[in-house]
Amino acid sequence: MKRKVTKAVFPVAGLGTRFLPATKSIPKEIMTLVDKPLIQYAIDEARAAGIKEFIFVTSRGKGALEDYFDHAPELESSLRKKGKKDLLSTLKNTNMESGAIAYVRQYKALGLGHAVGCAHRLIGNEPFAVILPDDVIAADTPCLQQMTEAHAETGGCMVAAMEVPPEKASAYGVLDVREDMGSMVSVNGMVEKPAKEEAPSNLAVIGRYILTPDVLKNLNKMKKGAGGEIQLTDAIAKEIQAGRDVYGYRFRGQRFDCGSKAGYLQATVAFGLARAELKDEFGSYLDEMLSMRQAAE
């Protein structure tokens, strides 16, 4: 019997140096797209997929992230007195019930694999998801929900995958495809950040994973890989070598790399235009800016 995926790990220990000076005082994960922090998009996606337990791998200076999920009695009381029911409802989605959320410290920045491994005592012997909040995905059906529905049929390990131009493959973990079944591919191997001419395909792994507890055992034995870090893709590749199933899942949706400034700005525009109360005014402004730019050229 395949077990449901009810736990998710959120690696949020990074310093966010690409967004300095903003990240000097606030964690990158609570920077906002329109009016929601990046981490809220990740939490909403996890909830839609049936996740019940949320494990954050943090580091020093992430106190504001922990406070974000706490209740705010004074603010809630003020909104209640003013009859602002819509804002109260919005605020309710940011709260976490006692016991639903846990925090684990990663004391050394040794890579994504090491961060996930820090959560092993809280995961135990069951499948679990990993969500990277930097990767924000706009989709009619949330990406992790798509994956958990597919995983219920396949079991094994599953990674979200998308096609990238060959010249960008070196920025990702890339799949060596055994069999292409459309939305799903079975995998022979995974290569972390290959050179352009060495990439086995153009299917890149992005920040959504469903993993078996065997991956945690692999991580405990791992040595440093690409970039001098403990790579999660290496631990997943060990599962393939052991003859266990690993799948890539071509999700339906658009991924934005909010770990980069350009990706963050692109996401801001896309999510802003998707909001009914903003699209007309914001869209008109963008049209004017484009017209001015074309006229200047």
GUFI-170361 format. One record per residue (C-alpha): residue in three letters; z, y, x. Coordinates in steps of 0.5 Angstrom, whole numbers, plus 500, padded with zeros to 3 digits. Layout:
GUFI-170361
ALA, Z, Y, X
...
***
This chain:
GUFI-170361
MET, 500, 500, 500
LYS, 498, 507, 503
ARG, 504, 512, 503
LYS, 503, 519, 500
VAL, 503, 525, 505
THR, 509, 529, 503
LYS, 511, 532, 510
ALA, 507, 537, 514
VAL, 508, 540, 521
PHE, 506, 548, 522
PRO, 506, 549, 530
VAL, 508, 556, 530
ALA, 511, 557, 537
GLY, 505, 561, 540
LEU, 506, 568, 542
GLY, 500, 571, 539
THR, 498, 575, 545
ARG, 491, 577, 543
PHE, 494, 581, 537
LEU, 499, 585, 542
PRO, 502, 590, 541
ALA, 503, 588, 534
THR, 506, 581, 536
LYS, 511, 584, 540
SER, 516, 585, 534
ILE, 513, 581, 529
PRO, 510, 573, 529
LYS, 503, 573, 528
GLU, 504, 568, 522
ILE, 506, 574, 518
MET, 501, 578, 519
THR, 497, 579, 513
LEU, 490, 578, 510
VAL, 490, 583, 504
ASP, 497, 582, 502
LYS, 499, 575, 504
PRO, 502, 573, 511
LEU, 497, 568, 514
ILE, 503, 563, 513
GLN, 503, 564, 506
TYR, 496, 561, 505
ALA, 498, 555, 509
ILE, 504, 554, 505
ASP, 500, 555, 499
GLU, 495, 550, 501
ALA, 500, 545, 503
ARG, 503, 545, 496
ALA, 497, 544, 493
ALA, 496, 538, 497
GLY, 503, 535, 494
ILE, 507, 537, 501
LYS, 514, 537, 499
GLU, 517, 538, 506
PHE, 515, 543, 511
ILE, 517, 543, 518
PHE, 516, 549, 523
VAL, 515, 548, 530
THR, 518, 555, 533
SER, 520, 559, 539
ARG, 524, 565, 541
GLY, 523, 571, 537
LYS, 521, 568, 530
GLY, 527, 570, 526
ALA, 522, 574, 522
LEU, 518, 568, 520
GLU, 525, 564, 518
ASP, 527, 570, 514
TYR, 520, 571, 510
PHE, 522, 564, 506
ASP, 529, 566, 505
HIS, 531, 569, 498
ALA, 532, 576, 497
PRO, 537, 578, 492
GLU, 537, 585, 492
LEU, 529, 586, 492
GLU, 529, 581, 486
SER, 535, 584, 482
SER, 531, 591, 483
LEU, 524, 588, 481
ARG, 528, 585, 475
LYS, 531, 592, 473
LYS, 525, 595, 473
GLY, 521, 590, 469
LYS, 516, 588, 474
LYS, 515, 581, 472
ASP, 508, 580, 476
LEU, 512, 582, 483
LEU, 517, 577, 481
SER, 513, 572, 480
THR, 509, 573, 486
LEU, 516, 574, 490
LYS, 518, 567, 487
ASN, 512, 563, 491
THR, 515, 566, 498
ASN, 521, 562, 497
MET, 523, 555, 499
GLU, 528, 551, 496
SER, 534, 549, 500
GLY, 533, 543, 504
ALA, 525, 543, 503
ILE, 524, 547, 510
ALA, 526, 545, 517
TYR, 525, 549, 524
VAL, 525, 545, 531
ARG, 524, 549, 537
GLN, 519, 548, 542
TYR, 522, 551, 549
LYS, 516, 550, 553
ALA, 509, 552, 551
LEU, 506, 545, 553
GLY, 500, 545, 548
LEU, 499, 543, 541
GLY, 500, 535, 542
HIS, 507, 537, 545
ALA, 509, 542, 539
VAL, 507, 536, 534
GLY, 511, 531, 538
CYS, 517, 536, 537
ALA, 518, 534, 530
HIS, 518, 527, 531
ARG, 525, 526, 529
LEU, 524, 529, 522
ILE, 517, 525, 521
GLY, 520, 518, 522
ASN, 515, 513, 520
GLU, 510, 516, 515
PRO, 504, 519, 515
PHE, 504, 527, 516
ALA, 500, 533, 516
VAL, 499, 538, 521
ILE, 496, 545, 519
LEU, 495, 551, 524
PRO, 496, 557, 520
ASP, 491, 561, 525
ASP, 485, 557, 521
VAL, 485, 560, 514
ILE, 480, 556, 509
ALA, 477, 559, 503
ALA, 475, 553, 498
ASP, 475, 552, 491
THR, 479, 546, 492
PRO, 484, 547, 498
CYS, 482, 544, 504
LEU, 488, 539, 505
GLN, 488, 537, 498
GLN, 481, 535, 499
MET, 483, 531, 505
THR, 489, 528, 502
GLU, 485, 525, 496
ALA, 480, 522, 501
HIS, 486, 519, 505
ALA, 489, 516, 499
GLU, 482, 511, 500
THR, 482, 510, 507
GLY, 488, 511, 510
GLY, 488, 512, 518
CYS, 488, 518, 521
MET, 483, 524, 519
VAL, 481, 531, 522
ALA, 478, 536, 519
ALA, 471, 537, 522
MET, 466, 543, 521
GLU, 459, 543, 525
VAL, 459, 549, 530
PRO, 453, 551, 535
PRO, 452, 547, 541
GLU, 454, 553, 545
LYS, 461, 554, 542
ALA, 463, 546, 542
SER, 467, 548, 549
ALA, 472, 552, 545
TYR, 474, 546, 540
GLY, 475, 538, 540
VAL, 469, 535, 539
LEU, 468, 528, 535
ASP, 464, 522, 538
VAL, 461, 520, 531
ARG, 460, 512, 530
GLU, 458, 512, 523
ASP, 456, 518, 519
MET, 458, 517, 511
GLY, 456, 524, 509
SER, 463, 528, 507
MET, 466, 523, 512
VAL, 465, 520, 519
SER, 468, 515, 523
VAL, 469, 516, 530
ASN, 468, 513, 536
GLY, 472, 518, 540
MET, 474, 525, 541
VAL, 473, 530, 547
GLU, 477, 536, 548
LYS, 473, 542, 550
PRO, 467, 539, 553
ALA, 462, 543, 557
LYS, 456, 544, 552
GLU, 451, 539, 556
GLU, 457, 533, 555
ALA, 459, 535, 547
PRO, 458, 528, 544
SER, 456, 532, 537
ASN, 456, 538, 534
LEU, 462, 536, 529
ALA, 468, 540, 532
VAL, 476, 539, 530
ILE, 479, 545, 526
GLY, 486, 546, 524
ARG, 488, 541, 519
TYR, 490, 533, 521
ILE, 493, 527, 517
LEU, 496, 523, 522
THR, 500, 516, 522
PRO, 507, 516, 526
ASP, 503, 512, 531
VAL, 500, 518, 534
LEU, 507, 521, 535
LYS, 509, 514, 539
ASN, 502, 516, 543
LEU, 505, 523, 544
ASN, 511, 521, 547
LYS, 507, 517, 553
MET, 502, 523, 554
LYS, 501, 526, 560
LYS, 498, 533, 561
GLY, 490, 533, 559
ALA, 485, 539, 559
GLY, 488, 546, 560
GLY, 495, 543, 563
GLU, 497, 541, 556
ILE, 499, 535, 552
GLN, 493, 535, 547
LEU, 493, 532, 540
THR, 486, 530, 541
ASP, 488, 525, 546
ALA, 494, 522, 542
ILE, 489, 521, 536
ALA, 484, 518, 541
LYS, 489, 513, 543
GLU, 489, 510, 536
ILE, 481, 509, 536
GLN, 482, 505, 543
ALA, 487, 501, 540
GLY, 482, 499, 534
ARG, 485, 503, 529
ASP, 481, 508, 524
VAL, 480, 515, 525
TYR, 476, 519, 521
GLY, 473, 526, 521
TYR, 472, 530, 514
ARG, 467, 535, 513
PHE, 471, 540, 508
ARG, 468, 544, 503
GLY, 470, 551, 504
GLN, 469, 557, 509
ARG, 474, 557, 515
PHE, 476, 563, 519
ASP, 479, 563, 526
CYS, 485, 568, 525
GLY, 487, 567, 532
SER, 481, 572, 534
LYS, 481, 579, 532
ALA, 474, 578, 530
GLY, 475, 572, 525
TYR, 482, 576, 523
LEU, 477, 582, 521
GLN, 472, 577, 517
ALA, 477, 574, 513
THR, 480, 581, 511
VAL, 473, 583, 508
ALA, 472, 576, 505
PHE, 479, 575, 502
GLY, 479, 583, 500
LEU, 472, 582, 496
ALA, 475, 576, 493
ARG, 480, 580, 489
ALA, 478, 582, 482
GLU, 482, 589, 483
LEU, 479, 590, 490
LYS, 472, 588, 490
ASP, 469, 594, 487
GLU, 472, 600, 491
PHE, 472, 596, 497
GLY, 465, 593, 496
SER, 462, 600, 495
TYR, 466, 602, 501
LEU, 463, 597, 506
ASP, 456, 599, 503
GLU, 457, 606, 505
MET, 459, 604, 512
LEU, 453, 599, 512
SER, 448, 605, 510
MET, 451, 610, 515
ARG, 450, 605, 521
GLN, 443, 603, 519
ALA, 442, 611, 518
ALA, 445, 612, 525
GLU, 440, 607, 528
***
